[in-house]
Amino acid sequence: MRKIDIANNLFEKVGMSKKEAADFLETVLNVIKGVLKKGETVKIAGFGNFVVRQKNERKGRNPKTGEGIAIAPRRVVTFRPSKVFKKFVNP
């Protein structure tokens, strides 16, 4: 499913215009991205948590050459589904 598909579902089920639905979805996603960029957690009851984690520098290797390289530290976003969501997906 793509963003446009979600916007079309909003259009059909809520009665918004297609442009309003697309704008609403874009606004919600921008709010979530902004919160995650600050390093904060996004908790959506009945759905799950989006958490920003810090990964430390680590050693890796180039699979083509076998040469060792350092992988830089970075932040990653992880998603942990809620129990309700897990039950919904696996009845």
C-alpha positions in Angstrom: 0.0 0.0 0.0 1.2 3.5 -0.9 0.5 6.9 0.5 -2.0 7.6 -2.3 -3.9 4.4 -1.4 -4.2 5.5 2.2 -5.4 9.0 1.1 -7.9 7.3 -1.2 -9.2 5.2 1.7 -9.6 8.4 3.7 -11.5 10.0 0.8 -13.9 7.0 0.6 -14.5 6.3 4.3 -14.3 9.8 5.9 -15.8 11.9 3.1 -12.9 14.3 2.7 -12.0 15.5 -0.8 -9.0 13.7 -2.3 -6.8 16.8 -1.9 -7.9 17.2 1.7 -7.2 13.5 2.4 -3.7 13.7 0.8 -2.9 17.0 2.7 -4.1 15.5 6.0 -2.0 12.3 5.6 1.0 14.4 4.6 0.6 16.6 7.7 0.3 13.6 10.0 3.4 12.0 8.5 5.3 15.3 8.8 4.4 15.6 12.5 5.6 12.0 13.1 8.9 12.6 11.2 9.5 15.9 13.1 9.1 14.2 16.5 11.4 11.3 15.4 14.0 13.8 14.1 14.1 15.3 17.6 14.9 11.8 19.0 11.6 11.4 20.7 9.3 8.3 20.7 6.0 8.2 18.9 3.4 6.1 20.7 0.1 5.3 18.9 -2.2 3.4 21.2 -3.4 0.1 19.7 -0.8 0.3 16.9 2.7 0.5 18.3 5.8 2.6 19.1 8.3 4.3 16.7 11.6 4.6 18.6 14.9 6.3 17.6 17.9 4.3 18.6 21.6 5.2 18.4 23.9 2.6 16.8 27.5 2.8 17.7 30.4 2.6 15.2 31.3 -0.9 14.3 33.6 -2.9 12.1 32.3 -4.3 8.8 33.8 -5.6 5.6 33.4 -5.1 1.9 31.9 -8.4 0.6 33.6 -7.9 -2.8 37.1 -7.2 -1.6 37.0 -8.6 2.0 38.6 -5.3 3.1 37.7 -4.2 6.6 35.8 -0.9 7.0 34.4 1.2 9.8 30.7 1.7 9.7 29.9 5.2 11.1 27.6 5.7 14.1 24.0 6.6 13.2 20.5 6.9 14.4 17.8 4.4 13.2 14.1 4.2 13.7 12.6 1.0 15.0 8.9 0.0 15.2 7.5 -2.2 18.0 3.9 -3.2 17.4 1.5 -3.2 20.3 -0.1 -6.4 21.7 -3.4 -5.3 20.2 -1.8 -4.9 16.8 0.0 -8.3 17.1 -3.3 -10.0 17.9 -5.0 -8.4 15.0 -2.3 -9.6 12.5 -2.0 -13.0 14.1 -5.6 -14.0 15.3 
